[in-house]
Amino acid sequence: MDDITALQHYLADEFSIHFNNRDLLAEAFTQASYVNEHPNQGLKFYERIEFLGDAVLQLFVSEYIYKRYPQLPQGKLTRLRAAMVCEDSFSKFAKECHFDQYIRLGKGEEKAGARHRSGLLCDIFESFIGALYLDQGKDAVEKFIHRVIFPKLDMGWFDHAVDSKTSLQEFLQRHGDVDIEYHLLAERGSENKPVFKVNVTANGQEIGQGQGSSKKHAEMAAAKAALDSLRQKN
């Protein structure tokens, strides 16, 4: 069984994806070094499809977070998208999907460890999305990234790009409205170095506490503590 046939079987078994155009899938997983070592086979490498896949991912992620965070201002939406649509994230997605096992490389690149480079893994993830879009259209791409990318929001992968209070609100209100309130429990320390202690409640039930040098920082800490606790329970 050749590499692309093995990839076809893997995608069918793992993601229920059945490519119609085998050549398109092969192109998405082929690096230029492999093409150079097989000059008589008329092969293509992934860079053109990667270009398309990058644009497709930008659009789908932008639309998803725009709808998911209706109160988030443009600047924070931009930071969140940048955290999701980047080399570090895409390389992790590619590794998680085991795409690294199916990349076609030249012998020199293989020996140099290219298969494990984050830049190449990112490129392959983007090129796969481009190929999937060309082969099966918008719905297939949406189904795939709803399984692979968007659940990472709930897992806290991108909390650094969105403040904890926003993340907690989104987490709690996935299935309907929840009354979220922050309460000042105590204020200690000196005038120059105050310490505020705050709790956060959901529908009247305490779900987290935190403290900080300002009420805002204490609320952020309480929200993070609540998020960590809720995620562990789930």
N, C-alpha and C positions, 0 to 999 in steps of 0.2 A: 504494500500500500504506500503510495507516494505521500509527500507532506501535505499537499492541498486536499487530497482525498481524506486523509486523517483529520484535517481541519474541518472539512465539511461534516464528517461524522460527529466530531466533537461539538460543533455549533448546533447540530440537530439534536443531539442528546442533552446538552446542557441548557440551551436557550430556545429550543424548538425553532431554530432559524434554518431554513432550507434555501440556499442560494440558487438562483436560476442561472446566473452567469458565472461559471467556474473561473473563466479568465479574469473577470473583475476581482474576484476574491484573491486569486493568485497575485495579481498586480498589487493589491493592498498589503500583502505580506512579503513582498520581495524588495530587498535593498539593492541599490545600484551595483554593489560589489558582486552580487550573485549574477546579475545580468551581464556584467563585464566578463565573468568567467564562463558564460554560456552564450557567446556571440551569435551562434548559428540557430538559436531557438526562437528568435523574434520576441523575446520577453520584454515586458515593461516593468518599471519599478514604481514605488508608491507615491512619489512626491506630488504628482498632479491630483491624485485622489485625496491626499492629505490636505491639500489646499482647500478642497471642497468640504471635507469633513470638519475642518476647523471652523469654517463659517456656519455649518449646520449646527454644531455644538454651541457656538456663541448664541445663535438664535433660540434654540430650544431651552438652554439654561436661562437666558434672559427672560423669555416668556414665562417660564415656570416660577422663578423667584419674584417676578413682577406681580404675578397673581397670588403667590403664597404669602408675600409680605406686603399687604396693601397699605400699611402705615409707614413703611420704610422709605426714607428720602432717597433721592437719586444718588447722592454720594455713597451712602451705605450699600445700596444695591450694586453700585459699581465695584466697591471693595469686595462684596460677597461673590460677585461673578468672577472677579479676578482670582479669588482664592479657589474657586471651583474649576475654572477654565485656565489651567496652567500646567506646566511641565510636571511639577511634583504630583499633582492630583491625577493627571492622565496616566503617568507612568505607573502609579499605584493601581489604578483601575485595570490597566493592561496586565499587570502582574497578577492581580486578583482573578482575572478572567483566563489566566494561563496562556495569553497570547504570545508570551516570550518563547514558548516551546515550538511555535509554528513559523517563526520568522525565517525566511530564506536568505542566508548570508553567504558571501564569498569565504573561502577558507582562511584568508588573512584576517578578515574582520571577526570571524569565529574565534580564532586563536587569540585575538586581541581583547576578547570579552565584550564585543559590541552587543551581544544578546542581552546583557544585563545593564546597559547604559540607559539612564533615565530619559535622555533625549530621544533615543531611538524608540523606546517603549511608548513615549508620548506620541511620536510620529505615527507609529503603527496603530495606536488606539484611534487617532484622528482619521487615518486612512481607512480603517475598518468602518467607521461611521459613514465616511463618504461613500464607500462601496455599498454598504447596506442601504443608504439613501437612494443611490442610483439603481440598485437592483430591486428594491421592494417599496421604496417610498417613505413618506412621513410617518405613517402609523407604525411601521416596523422599528424605526429609529426611536420613536416615543416609547414603545413597549420596552425596548432594550435599556434605554437610559433611565426609565422609571424603576427598573430592577437594579441597575448597576450603580448609578450616580446619586439619584435623589434620596434614597434611604440614608446616605451618609450624613445628610443634614440632621436627621434625628439621632444619629450616633455621635454627633458633636465634632465631626471632622473640620467644620468651618466656623466654629464658635469664635475663633479669633477675629473673624471678619465682621461679625455681628455681635452687638453687646448682649450680655446674658439675659437682660430683662426681655429683649425682643425674642430671643431664642426660647425662653421659658413660656412667653405668651403664645408663641406659635405652637410649641409642643403641647401645651394644655388645651388649646382651642382647635385642635385638628378635627375634632368630632362635634364641635358646637361651642357656644359661648360658655366661658367660665369667669367668675368674678374673682379677679386677682387684686389683692391689696397688700401694701407694705405698711408696716407699723413700727414706729420708733419705740424700742423697748428700754433703752438706757442711753445716757450721755455721760461719759466719764472723761478723765484726763484734765489737762490744763487748758487755758484759753488758747495758748499757742499750739498745743498738741492734743486736740480733742479726739475722742474715740466714740463713735456712734455704733450702737447695736440695734439691728433691725431684724424683723422677721417678715416672711411673706406667706400669705394664706391664699388658698384656692377654695372658693365657696365656703369661706369661714374656717377652714381647717389649715393649721400651720403645716407647711411643707419644707421650710428651710429657714435658717438664720445666718446672719453674716455681720461683720463689723468692718469699719473703715474710718478714715480720717474726715470723711464728710458723709452726709446722709446718702448722697448719690453713690459713693463708693461702697457704703454698707449695703445699699439695696442691690447693687451689682453682685456683691459677695453672697448675699442671701439667695439671689436668683440662681447663681452658679451652683451653690450647695443644693438647692432644690432640684435643679436639672440633673446633677450627678446622682442624687438619690433616686430620682424617678427613672433614670436610664438603667441603673443597677437593678431595680425592681422589674423592669421590662425585659 
